[in-house]
């Protein structure tokens, strides 16, 4: 309960933390099932919270998807949560790009590569990054 009081956790993440604290796996499963039934542990809430937090930090869908996969969540649940989150990834990409590079389009191949690497590392697709860095509208 102490861990859940601080922030949302996924079942796999919570199991790992409790195992590190010496709890038995059988007891962990029983308690996590009880918490799920009581509505105190929810994978959907965890996904929503995590996606919201990471997107506010300037990360795109690919990076968020990978981080959630590493936390042991099902790929189908992750994909559904990303579709339903209501985040405008194109606007977020432009905002991140403008904050980092002051809205300056790359003037040479070196600066284009630098901007591309940064934005792709942040989790935005090459297609979206290419459109932004070429000065084209994302709707073109």
Secondary structure, DSSP 8 states (H G I E B T S, - for coil): -HHHHHS---HHHHHHHHHHTT--HHHHHHHHHHHHHTTS--HHHHHHHHHHHHHHTT--HHHHHHHHHHTT--HHHHHHHHHHS---HHHHHHHHHHHHHTT----SHHHHHHHHHHHHHTT--HHHHHHHHTT--TT-
